Amino acid sequence: MKRLLGIFLALGALVFVSPGCYSLSGSAVPPAMTTINIGFFENNAPIVVANLSQVLTEALKERIRSTTRISIVTGEGKANMSGAITKYYYAPVSIQASNPNAPPIADAEVLSITVRVKFVYDADKKLNFDQEFTKTANFTGDINSQEQALIRTITKQLIDDIFNKAFNNW
């Protein structure tokens, strides 16, 4: 029993002595990346939702603030992220015929949002990228009553993908 307790204490001490080797957030942020500038993600999609740019930009900033030690700055940072919303559309995904004498109708639709992101970190150019990220969510019924909830769901998925690409190199 004493031996088992000794092993656990040794492992616990190792974790506290070497915090740079293990991260609870799972991100692999280079130690020199201490600041980042997040530009406003302008909505350049053909369909413009008034608050989408603000929601996406603020969600990205909040994710970085809450899961990394990086400070968000205005002006030049050690890393810079910018981008734009390039596509926002909804389309039918499930067509069904209600009866043989009526035209087919959409049983479900999909909302799709695409964001182009440019990430620049001059200290390690291998981490730089300029890439599009697309996420979707299915819905039924009227888009107007569900749009904000769908935007929040898709934004969270987009932020996860962008964060993982920038800070976990996935």
N, CA, C and O of each residue as an XYZ file, in Angstrom:
680
protein
N       0.816     -1.184      0.000
C       0.000      0.000      0.000
C       0.868      1.260      0.000
O       0.582      2.224     -0.710
N       1.947      1.238      0.818
C       2.841      2.393      0.865
C       3.507      2.607     -0.492
O       3.726      3.738     -0.925
N       3.818      1.516     -1.139
C       4.473      1.604     -2.446
C       3.542      2.253     -3.474
O       3.975      3.093     -4.262
N       2.283      1.867     -3.466
C       1.292      2.433     -4.380
C       1.094      3.920     -4.101
O       1.003      4.717     -5.035
N       1.028      4.297     -2.839
C       0.893      5.699     -2.463
C       2.117      6.494     -2.927
O       1.985      7.623     -3.399
N       3.296      5.906     -2.794
C       4.528      6.559     -3.239
C       4.536      6.803     -4.747
O       5.000      7.845     -5.211
N       4.024      5.844     -5.500
C       3.966      5.995     -6.963
C       3.011      7.132     -7.331
O       3.337      7.960     -8.181
N       1.840      7.180     -6.701
C       0.879      8.256     -6.985
C       1.446      9.622     -6.615
O       1.257     10.590     -7.351
N       2.134      9.709     -5.488
C       2.736     10.981     -5.085
C       3.826     11.404     -6.073
O       3.935     12.582     -6.412
N       4.625     10.451     -6.530
C       5.685     10.763     -7.493
C       5.091     11.242     -8.814
O       5.581     12.206     -9.402
N       4.042     10.575     -9.280
C       3.388     11.005    -10.520
C       2.738     12.377    -10.371
O       2.815     13.202    -11.281
N       2.104     12.622     -9.235
C       1.499     13.932     -8.963
C       2.548     15.029     -8.941
O       2.333     16.104     -9.501
N       3.674     14.772     -8.303
C       4.751     15.758     -8.258
C       5.304     16.020     -9.651
O       5.633     17.158     -9.983
N       5.409     14.989    -10.458
C       5.906     15.146    -11.826
C       4.995     16.048    -12.646
O       5.474     16.868    -13.429
N       3.691     15.904    -12.472
C       2.735     16.749    -13.200
C       2.899     18.209    -12.788
O       2.869     19.090    -13.646
N       3.072     18.485    -11.499
C       3.205     19.863    -11.030
C       4.565     20.465    -11.370
O       4.661     21.671    -11.596
N       5.608     19.653    -11.409
C       6.947     20.149    -11.711
C       7.091     20.475    -13.189
O       7.838     21.385    -13.547
N       6.399     19.756    -14.043
C       6.555     19.971    -15.478
C       5.223     20.373    -16.126
O       4.666     19.604    -16.910
N       4.703     21.575    -15.806
C       3.409     21.962    -16.363
C       3.455     22.213    -17.866
O       2.402     22.189    -18.503
N       4.601     22.450    -18.453
C       4.692     22.689    -19.890
C       4.478     21.432    -20.712
O       4.243     21.518    -21.918
N       4.553     20.276    -20.091
C       4.406     19.015    -20.809
C       2.963     18.569    -20.927
O       2.640     17.725    -21.763
N       2.090     19.126    -20.100
C       0.714     18.664    -20.080
C      -0.217     19.865    -20.039
O       0.015     20.816    -19.293
N      -1.248     19.819    -20.827
C      -2.194     20.918    -20.867
C      -3.602     20.376    -20.691
O      -4.005     19.447    -21.390
N      -4.354     20.952    -19.760
C      -5.726     20.510    -19.550
C      -6.637     20.915    -20.699
O      -7.635     20.247    -20.970
N      -6.298     22.006    -21.374
C      -7.146     22.455    -22.476
C      -6.882     21.670    -23.751
O      -7.701     21.689    -24.670
N      -5.764     20.988    -23.818
C      -5.452     20.208    -25.002
C      -4.820     21.029    -26.103
O      -4.446     20.473    -27.136
N      -4.687     22.330    -25.923
C      -4.109     23.147    -26.980
C      -2.593     23.119    -26.901
O      -2.001     22.941    -25.837
N      -1.996     23.300    -28.051
C      -0.536     23.274    -28.152
C      -0.047     24.647    -28.582
O       0.544     24.786    -29.653
N      -0.283     25.655    -27.767
C       0.102     27.019    -28.078
C       1.600     27.166    -27.839
O       2.090     26.845    -26.757
N       2.334     27.652    -28.850
C       3.766     27.877    -28.633
C       3.985     28.879    -27.493
O       3.242     29.855    -27.389
N       4.981     28.659    -26.643
C       5.215     29.552    -25.495
C       5.431     31.017    -25.889
O       5.081     31.920    -25.129
N       5.998     31.252    -27.058
C       6.267     32.629    -27.478
C       5.024     33.354    -27.985
O       5.037     34.577    -28.128
N       3.954     32.614    -28.256
C       2.725     33.248    -28.743
C       1.956     33.765    -27.531
O       1.180     33.034    -26.915
N       2.179     35.017    -27.205
C       1.567     35.603    -26.017
C       0.412     36.539    -26.341
O      -0.433     36.805    -25.486
N       0.371     37.043    -27.583
C      -0.703     37.955    -27.971
C      -1.251     37.560    -29.341
O      -0.553     36.967    -30.164
N      -2.519     37.905    -29.563
C      -3.141     37.653    -30.858
C      -4.108     38.791    -31.158
O      -4.791     39.296    -30.267
N      -4.152     39.177    -32.402
C      -5.143     40.138    -32.877
C      -6.186     39.356    -33.640
O      -5.863     38.632    -34.582
N      -7.439     39.499    -33.239
C      -8.557     38.854    -33.936
C      -9.309     39.956    -34.667
O      -9.943     40.805    -34.040
N      -9.236     39.942    -35.994
C      -9.956     40.928    -36.791
C     -11.445     40.623    -36.814
O     -11.857     39.494    -36.548
N     -12.250     41.627    -37.131
C     -13.695     41.474    -37.233
C     -14.007     40.646    -38.470
O     -13.534     40.964    -39.561
N     -14.794     39.594    -38.314
C     -15.162     38.710    -39.421
C     -16.379     39.297    -40.135
O     -17.522     39.080    -39.732
N     -16.110     40.035    -41.189
C     -17.167     40.699    -41.944
C     -18.029     39.677    -42.677
O     -17.536     38.640    -43.119
N     -19.314     39.976    -42.802
C     -20.227     39.075    -43.492
C     -20.303     39.462    -44.964
O     -20.945     40.451    -45.317
N     -19.646     38.680    -45.825
C     -19.648     38.907    -47.269
C     -20.546     37.921    -48.000
O     -20.495     37.833    -49.227
N     -21.360     37.186    -47.273
C     -22.258     36.196    -47.880
C     -23.394     36.916    -48.610
O     -23.745     38.042    -48.255
N     -23.965     36.273    -49.620
C     -25.107     36.881    -50.321
C     -26.304     37.156    -49.405
O     -27.005     38.151    -49.587
N     -26.539     36.283    -48.426
C     -27.587     36.523    -47.428
C     -26.876     37.007    -46.167
O     -26.012     36.315    -45.628
N     -27.244     38.196    -45.705
C     -26.584     38.780    -44.543
C     -27.531     38.769    -43.353
O     -28.629     39.322    -43.410
N     -27.092     38.132    -42.279
C     -27.815     38.163    -41.013
C     -27.121     39.217    -40.160
O     -25.906     39.176    -39.968
N     -27.902     40.153    -39.655
C     -27.357     41.350    -39.016
C     -26.313     41.075    -37.932
O     -25.293     41.763    -37.894
N     -26.530     40.100    -37.057
C     -25.622     39.910    -35.922
C     -24.605     38.790    -36.113
O     -23.832     38.518    -35.194
N     -24.574     38.134    -37.262
C     -23.713     36.962    -37.447
C     -22.231     37.297    -37.303
O     -21.491     36.554    -36.657
N     -21.790     38.401    -37.894
C     -20.377     38.780    -37.790
C     -19.963     38.988    -36.338
O     -18.919     38.505    -35.900
N     -20.796     39.710    -35.604
C     -20.496     39.992    -34.198
C     -20.485     38.709    -33.366
O     -19.591     38.508    -32.544
N     -21.470     37.848    -33.580
C     -21.565     36.592    -32.829
C     -20.320     35.732    -33.073
O     -19.724     35.216    -32.127
N     -19.935     35.581    -34.327
C     -18.784     34.742    -34.664
C     -17.481     35.321    -34.105
O     -16.694     34.600    -33.492
N     -17.256     36.610    -34.314
C     -16.018     37.241    -33.838
C     -15.900     37.148    -32.327
O     -14.842     36.783    -31.813
N     -16.962     37.470    -31.608
C     -16.921     37.434    -30.143
C     -16.794     36.008    -29.603
O     -16.130     35.792    -28.589
N     -17.416     35.045    -30.259
C     -17.293     33.646    -29.822
C     -15.857     33.156    -29.974
O     -15.353     32.430    -29.117
N     -15.206     33.545    -31.050
C     -13.808     33.159    -31.261
C     -12.909     33.790    -30.195
O     -12.045     33.115    -29.634
N     -13.107     35.062    -29.918
C     -12.321     35.735    -28.874
C     -12.535     35.071    -27.515
O     -11.579     34.840    -26.775
N     -13.779     34.769    -27.193
C     -14.091     34.148    -25.906
C     -13.449     32.776    -25.775
O     -12.959     32.420    -24.704
N     -13.447     32.004    -26.854
C     -12.819     30.680    -26.809
C     -11.323     30.797    -26.544
O     -10.769     30.022    -25.764
N     -10.672     31.752    -27.181
C      -9.230     31.939    -26.977
C      -8.959     32.441    -25.562
O      -8.035     31.971    -24.898
N      -9.765     33.395    -25.102
C      -9.600     33.919    -23.740
C      -9.767     32.827    -22.681
O      -9.007     32.769    -21.714
N     -10.753     31.975    -22.870
C     -11.099     31.010    -21.827
C     -10.260     29.739    -21.849
O     -10.239     29.016    -20.852
N      -9.571     29.437    -22.943
C      -8.838     28.172    -23.009
C      -7.345     28.308    -23.283
O      -6.641     27.303    -23.378
N      -6.857     29.540    -23.410
C      -5.412     29.730    -23.595
C      -4.934     30.847    -22.687
O      -5.732     31.518    -22.032
N      -3.650     31.035    -22.655
C      -3.058     32.132    -21.889
C      -2.759     33.327    -22.798
O      -2.129     34.290    -22.360
N      -3.195     33.279    -24.039
C      -2.916     34.337    -25.013
C      -3.788     35.551    -24.726
O      -4.984     35.421    -24.466
N      -3.176     36.734    -24.775
C      -3.919     37.988    -24.617
C      -4.387     38.466    -25.977
O      -3.637     38.426    -26.952
N      -5.624     38.915    -26.039
C      -6.162     39.464    -27.285
C      -5.882     40.955    -27.292
O      -6.220     41.668    -26.346
N      -5.260     41.420    -28.372
C      -4.858     42.820    -28.482
C      -5.487     43.449    -29.722
O      -5.899     42.755    -30.651
N      -5.550     44.775    -29.712
C      -5.911     45.499    -30.926
C      -4.596     45.937    -31.541
O      -3.665     46.276    -30.812
N      -4.497     45.940    -32.826
C      -3.222     46.209    -33.482
C      -2.475     44.906    -33.689
O      -3.065     43.829    -33.602
N      -1.197     44.993    -33.960
C      -0.384     43.801    -34.245
C      -0.154     42.968    -33.000
O       0.244     43.473    -31.950
N      -0.415     41.678    -33.143
C      -0.108     40.718    -32.098
C       0.994     39.796    -32.599
O       1.398     39.879    -33.759
N       1.473     38.929    -31.737
C       2.474     37.941    -32.185
C       1.845     37.012    -33.215
O       2.530     36.488    -34.093
N       0.533     36.814    -33.099
C      -0.236     36.070    -34.100
C      -1.407     36.960    -34.520
O      -1.862     37.812    -33.757
N      -1.881     36.749    -35.733
C      -2.999     37.526    -36.255
C      -3.979     36.596    -36.938
O      -3.587     35.709    -37.697
N      -5.268     36.807    -36.661
C      -6.310     36.010    -37.293
C      -7.339     36.973    -37.880
O      -7.801     37.901    -37.217
N      -7.676     36.728    -39.123
C      -8.678     37.551    -39.790
C      -9.511     36.649    -40.680
O      -9.180     35.481    -40.883
N     -10.586     37.197    -41.207
C     -11.400     36.382    -42.090
C     -12.712     37.032    -42.425
O     -12.947     38.201    -42.118
N     -13.570     36.254    -43.062
C     -14.877     36.738    -43.471
C     -15.844     35.572    -43.579
O     -15.450     34.431    -43.823
N     -17.098     35.879    -43.396
C     -18.161     34.904    -43.634
C     -18.434     34.970    -45.134
O     -18.835     36.012    -45.653
N     -18.216     33.861    -45.822
C     -18.326     33.876    -47.285
C     -19.610     33.258    -47.808
O     -20.050     33.592    -48.908
N     -20.219     32.362    -47.038
C     -21.460     31.726    -47.482
C     -22.405     31.577    -46.300
O     -21.997     31.248    -45.186
N     -23.673     31.830    -46.573
C     -24.744     31.624    -45.609
C     -25.969     31.275    -46.437
O     -26.499     32.119    -47.161
N     -26.413     30.046    -46.331
C     -27.582     29.659    -47.122
C     -28.298     28.491    -46.477
O     -27.737     27.768    -45.653
N     -29.546     28.323    -46.869
C     -30.284     27.141    -46.455
C     -30.918     26.522    -47.691
O     -31.297     27.211    -48.638
N     -31.019     25.197    -47.649
C     -31.500     24.440    -48.804
C     -32.199     23.176    -48.323
O     -31.938     22.703    -47.217
N     -33.091     22.625    -49.153
C     -33.760     21.371    -48.776
C     -32.770     20.207    -48.760
O     -31.867     20.125    -49.592
N     -32.963     19.308    -47.789
C     -32.113     18.115    -47.722
C     -32.911     16.834    -47.806
O     -32.355     15.782    -48.120
N     -34.191     16.900    -47.533
C     -35.011     15.698    -47.527
C     -36.301     16.009    -48.277
O     -37.177     16.707    -47.767
N     -36.403     15.488    -49.475
C     -37.581     15.717    -50.298
C     -38.482     14.481    -50.206
O     -38.018     13.345    -50.307
N     -39.764     14.729    -50.014
C     -40.694     13.606    -49.956
C     -41.973     13.975    -50.702
O     -42.366     15.140    -50.755
N     -42.594     12.987    -51.259
C     -43.876     13.175    -51.931
C     -44.980     12.834    -50.941
O     -45.040     11.720    -50.421
N     -45.841     13.789    -50.691
C     -46.915     13.552    -49.723
C     -48.014     12.668    -50.310
O     -48.610     11.853    -49.605
N     -48.276     12.837    -51.608
C     -49.204     11.939    -52.302
C     -48.885     12.017    -53.802
O     -48.235     12.964    -54.244
N     -49.327     11.054    -54.567
C     -48.951     10.994    -55.979
C     -49.436     12.178    -56.811
O     -48.858     12.447    -57.864
N     -50.462     12.888    -56.386
C     -51.017     13.987    -57.167
C     -50.468     15.355    -56.771
O     -50.842     16.364    -57.370
N     -49.590     15.404    -55.776
C     -49.038     16.677    -55.310
C     -47.535     16.710    -55.567
O     -46.875     15.671    -55.577
N     -47.007     17.900    -55.773
C     -45.559     17.992    -55.968
C     -44.824     17.638    -54.672
O     -45.371     17.804    -53.582
N     -43.590     17.154    -54.790
C     -42.825     16.817    -53.580
C     -42.525     18.077    -52.758
O     -42.414     19.176    -53.300
N     -42.398     17.895    -51.462
C     -42.082     19.015    -50.575
C     -40.844     18.668    -49.744
O     -40.484     17.501    -49.590
N     -40.213     19.701    -49.222
C     -39.036     19.501    -48.377
C     -39.478     19.129    -46.970
O     -40.237     19.860    -46.334
N     -39.006     18.002    -46.495
C     -39.313     17.565    -45.140
C     -38.356     18.214    -44.144
O     -38.732     18.490    -43.005
N     -37.133     18.453    -44.571
C     -36.126     19.090    -43.715
C     -35.246     19.974    -44.588
O     -35.145     19.788    -45.800
N     -34.620     20.931    -43.939
C     -33.697     21.815    -44.632
C     -32.397     21.876    -43.848
O     -32.327     21.432    -42.702
N     -31.375     22.428    -44.474
C     -30.078     22.562    -43.837
C     -29.633     24.018    -43.929
O     -29.761     24.653    -44.976
N     -29.112     24.533    -42.830
C     -28.491     25.850    -42.817
C     -26.990     25.623    -42.860
O     -26.455     24.821    -42.094
N     -26.315     26.323    -43.751
C     -24.878     26.151    -43.928
C     -24.184     27.504    -43.820
O     -24.632     28.491    -44.403
N     -23.086     27.538    -43.069
C     -22.286     28.757    -42.919
C     -20.834     28.401    -43.230
O     -20.295     27.422    -42.713
N     -20.213     29.217    -44.086
C     -18.804     29.036    -44.439
C     -18.030     30.285    -44.044
O     -18.464     31.408    -44.303
N     -16.879     30.075    -43.415
C     -16.017     31.158    -42.968
C     -14.623     30.940    -43.533
O     -14.080     29.840    -43.427
N     -14.041     31.961    -44.127
C     -12.650     31.905    -44.590
C     -11.801     32.541    -43.491
O     -12.084     33.653    -43.046
N     -10.754     31.825    -43.054
C      -9.904     32.279    -41.954
C      -8.454     32.303    -42.401
O      -7.955     31.356    -43.010
N      -7.789     33.409    -42.086
C      -6.346     33.518    -42.333
C      -5.675     33.676    -40.973
O      -5.981     34.595    -40.213
N      -4.754     32.758    -40.685
C      -4.018     32.765    -39.427
C      -2.540     32.930    -39.746
O      -1.985     32.171    -40.540
N      -1.899     33.927    -39.125
C      -0.491     34.207    -39.386
C       0.257     34.271    -38.061
O      -0.103     35.026    -37.158
N       1.305     33.461    -37.969
C       2.202     33.477    -36.816
C       3.623     33.460    -37.374
O       4.142     32.405    -37.741
N       4.241     34.627    -37.433
C       5.533     34.774    -38.098
C       6.656     33.973    -37.449
O       7.611     33.604    -38.132
N       6.569     33.697    -36.159
C       7.630     32.964    -35.470
C       7.686     31.495    -35.895
O       8.730     30.856    -35.761
N       6.585     30.955    -36.403
C       6.555     29.564    -36.861
C       5.595     29.480    -38.050
O       4.402     29.233    -37.876
N       6.114     29.683    -39.230
C       5.294     29.761    -40.441
C       4.579     28.451    -40.770
O       3.648     28.451    -41.575
N       4.995     27.331    -40.166
C       4.293     26.056    -40.378
C       2.868     26.108    -39.843
O       2.005     25.360    -40.302
N       2.618     26.977    -38.885
C       1.295     27.082    -38.280
C       0.340     27.971    -39.076
O      -0.866     27.957    -38.828
N       0.865     28.745    -40.031
C       0.037     29.652    -40.824
C      -0.933     28.880    -41.711
O      -0.610     27.799    -42.205
N      -2.116     29.440    -41.906
C      -3.066     28.847    -42.840
C      -4.029     29.900    -43.356
O      -4.246     30.935    -42.725
N      -4.592     29.618    -44.498
C      -5.659     30.415    -45.101
C      -6.647     29.387    -45.633
O      -6.395     28.760    -46.662
N      -7.768     29.208    -44.942
C      -8.629     28.062    -45.205
C     -10.092     28.407    -44.962
O     -10.413     29.284    -44.160
N     -10.976     27.702    -45.668
C     -12.402     27.831    -45.434
C     -12.873     26.722    -44.499
O     -12.398     25.588    -44.565
N     -13.818     27.074    -43.624
C     -14.441     26.132    -42.706
C     -15.944     26.216    -42.935
O     -16.504     27.311    -42.986
N     -16.601     25.067    -43.074
C     -18.045     25.024    -43.301
C     -18.685     24.090    -42.295
O     -18.185     22.995    -42.036
N     -19.785     24.530    -41.737
C     -20.581     23.698    -40.838
C     -22.049     23.874    -41.184
O     -22.453     24.900    -41.732
N     -22.843     22.857    -40.856
C     -24.264     22.859    -41.195
C     -25.092     22.389    -40.005
O     -24.578     21.783    -39.065
N     -26.391     22.687    -40.073
C     -27.351     22.177    -39.093
C     -28.683     21.986    -39.800
O     -29.142     22.870    -40.523
N     -29.296     20.841    -39.591
C     -30.597     20.550    -40.183
C     -31.706     21.151    -39.327
O     -31.564     21.295    -38.113
N     -32.809     21.499    -39.978
C     -33.970     22.013    -39.267
C     -35.229     21.697    -40.063
O     -35.174     21.405    -41.258
N     -36.351     21.762    -39.382
C     -37.649     21.605    -40.040
C     -38.501     22.813    -39.679
O     -38.318     23.421    -38.624
N     -39.418     23.149    -40.548
C     -40.297     24.281    -40.280
C     -39.706     25.594    -40.760
O     -38.834     25.628    -41.628
N     -40.199     26.663    -40.178
C     -39.837     28.019    -40.563
C     -38.453     28.394    -40.026
O     -38.184     28.222    -38.837
N     -37.580     28.900    -40.889
C     -36.220     29.292    -40.490
C     -36.237     30.455    -39.504
O     -35.400     30.503    -38.603
N     -37.172     31.392    -39.653
C     -37.172     32.608    -38.841
C     -37.263     32.334    -37.347
O     -36.620     33.024    -36.556
N     -38.041     31.350    -36.952
C     -38.205     31.065    -35.535
C     -37.015     30.303    -34.943
O     -36.880     30.223    -33.722
N     -36.160     29.747    -35.793
C     -35.051     28.910    -35.328
C     -33.677     29.473    -35.664
O     -32.661     28.952    -35.204
N     -33.642     30.512    -36.447
C     -32.383     30.975    -37.037
C     -31.298     31.290    -36.006
O     -30.158     30.856    -36.170
N     -31.626     32.032    -34.951
C     -30.608     32.408    -33.970
C     -30.049     31.192    -33.226
O     -28.851     31.134    -32.951
N     -30.897     30.234    -32.903
C     -30.419     29.013    -32.234
C     -29.528     28.205    -33.178
O     -28.506     27.665    -32.755
N     -29.908     28.123    -34.444
C     -29.081     27.420    -35.435
C     -27.742     28.118    -35.613
O     -26.709     27.456    -35.723
N     -27.746     29.441    -35.643
C     -26.500     30.206    -35.771
C     -25.585     29.918    -34.589
O     -24.382     29.730    -34.776
N     -26.130     29.880    -33.379
C     -25.299     29.584    -32.198
C     -24.688     28.186    -32.287
O     -23.516     27.993    -31.964
N     -25.487     27.217    -32.725
C     -25.001     25.839    -32.858
C     -23.885     25.754    -33.892
O     -22.836     25.164    -33.629
N     -24.102     26.334    -35.049
C     -23.101     26.277    -36.121
C     -21.862     27.077    -35.745
O     -20.743     26.649    -36.029
N     -22.041     28.224    -35.115
C     -20.898     29.046    -34.693
C     -20.005     28.270    -33.741
O     -18.782     28.311    -33.876
N     -20.589     27.565    -32.782
C     -19.786     26.767    -31.848
C     -18.957     25.726    -32.593
O     -17.783     25.530    -32.281
N     -19.565     25.056    -33.579
C     -18.844     24.058    -34.370
C     -17.716     24.705    -35.183
O     -16.614     24.162    -35.264
N     -17.996     25.855    -35.778
C     -16.971     26.563    -36.550
C     -15.810     26.994    -35.654
O     -14.646     26.843    -36.024
N     -16.130     27.527    -34.484
C     -15.087     27.967    -33.545
C     -14.221     26.785    -33.122
O     -13.001     26.916    -33.026
N     -14.839     25.633    -32.868
C     -14.062     24.438    -32.521
C     -13.068     24.094    -33.626
O     -11.896     23.837    -33.352
N     -13.535     24.090    -34.870
C     -12.656     23.757    -36.003
C     -11.540     24.780    -36.177
O     -10.383     24.412    -36.381
N     -11.883     26.062    -36.098
C     -10.875     27.121    -36.264
C      -9.854     27.049    -35.137
O      -8.651     27.129    -35.386
N     -10.319     26.901    -33.909
C      -9.429     26.815    -32.756
C      -8.486     25.616    -32.884
O      -7.282     25.737    -32.661
N      -9.043     24.464    -33.245
C      -8.211     23.266    -33.382
C      -7.169     23.417    -34.485
O      -6.038     22.956    -34.328
N      -7.524     24.041    -35.575
C      -6.561     24.242    -36.667
C      -5.455     25.200    -36.234
O      -4.282     24.965    -36.524
N      -5.821     26.278    -35.540
C      -4.831     27.291    -35.146
C      -3.963     26.860    -33.973
O      -2.761     27.126    -33.960
N      -4.559     26.202    -32.994
C      -3.828     25.962    -31.748
C      -3.546     24.497    -31.458
O      -2.789     24.196    -30.535
N      -4.120     23.594    -32.203
C      -3.823     22.173    -32.036
C      -3.245     21.571    -33.302
O      -2.880     20.396    -33.337
N      -3.166     22.396    -34.348
C      -2.617     21.981    -35.648
C      -3.303     20.723    -36.180
O      -2.646     19.785    -36.632
N      -4.659     20.719    -36.118
C      -5.441     19.579    -36.624
C      -5.853     19.827    -38.040
O      -6.518     18.986    -38.646
